[in-house]
Amino acid sequence: MKSLLNNIKSRFSIKDVTEQRSNLVFIDVARESAVPLITYLRDYEGMTHLVLLTAADWIEENEFQLTYLLNNPEQKFDIGVRVRISREKATMETAHHLWEQVATYQRELKEMFGIDFPGSPGVDKPFILEGWDDLPPYRRDFDTKKYSEDTYFPRPGRESNDPAEYMKKKMYPNEK
Amino acid sequence: MKEDFKKRTVITPEGKPLEIDPVKDYFSDARPKVHKPANPVIEKFANWARANSLWVLGFGTGCGAIEMRPLMTPRFDAYRYGIQWRPTPRQASVFVISGYLSVKTLKRVVRTYEQMQNPKFVVGLGSCTINGGMYWDSYNTINRLDHYLPVDVYIAGCMPRPESLLHGFEELKKIIKEGRGEGANKYAEEFDWYKANQKKVIKDWDMPDYNW
């Protein structure tokens, strides 16, 4: 792990390294060096397995954070490559040429966060939401409760009886 | 409209061009009709027969489908009550909406329900079909099933155990025997209202209005 980090640091400009556990390290990089770094890790450092690609919405900083979690099946450790992209112009270089399944993750991110990956196969096809015409629902400024109330005919709250009151009325109807 | 439903010219195996219009060729263009019971004596007998052979469509929409499996197998053995599972909508008379229903699934549910033969009954399984359950504020699951399909019996719980499912089926039998299982007629009577509600949530309506 140590030598691997030194190798990366000598080749790429790394913003920050967080050692979460002995077998899990997060590396923060700038946007333009993310895909080259992942390619290097896959081809030269044995991180051949992509565990997941996911996003988080940092609305206060006006940024999205993408995490590419890679696994080294030989030496049993994980590296998460984290990259921040702007929230307004949410686009990122595609990585589907490294692993085919990345295209599916990118399709989902396009639909749920509105992050575009130009050139990724089928990225504009609907993934789960068919015909969605609102804000992407995983963005934090999307109000899911309000959307649900406006769209899905909420059932009005049921009337509940206080058990003590109910029994008093039933057993002693004449008492006030 | 989806590509599959569009009017187009195809080449037959003999090499001749053939114009096809799938919506017209494969689907009915008539509205659903109300079938009122004609003879009360015959209807009573028919209802007795219907109630004692409930054929359930094997369509699990949500997590509730997991409770239907033990119901079939020897421990709870619903077959002894005349309940059995069928693979296609044409053969089934009971549609169990098992658990939460996302909009994507609702589209398939509407198509399936409309393909079932009359008389047909809908059982809403779990709290999600009643008021949305734990997904009440979700952007993608419906809250009230009875706005989209006529529901005969609701079974509350998250999840309801197989015992309560059996109880629900017993309730359904009572309803059918009393002649109150008129869901298909209700659907035909208030067809416009149901369609408007369905179209409100299914935003890419790419299928024919009448799926039979």
Interface residues (C-beta under 8 A of the other chain):
Chain A: P126 I128 L129 E130 G131 W132 D133 D134 P137 F142 T144 K145 Y147 S148 E149 T151 Y152 F153 P154 R155
Chain B: S102 V103 K104 K107 I130 N131 G132 W136 D137 S138 Y139 N140 T141 I142 N143 R144 H147 N197 K200 V201 I202 K203 D204
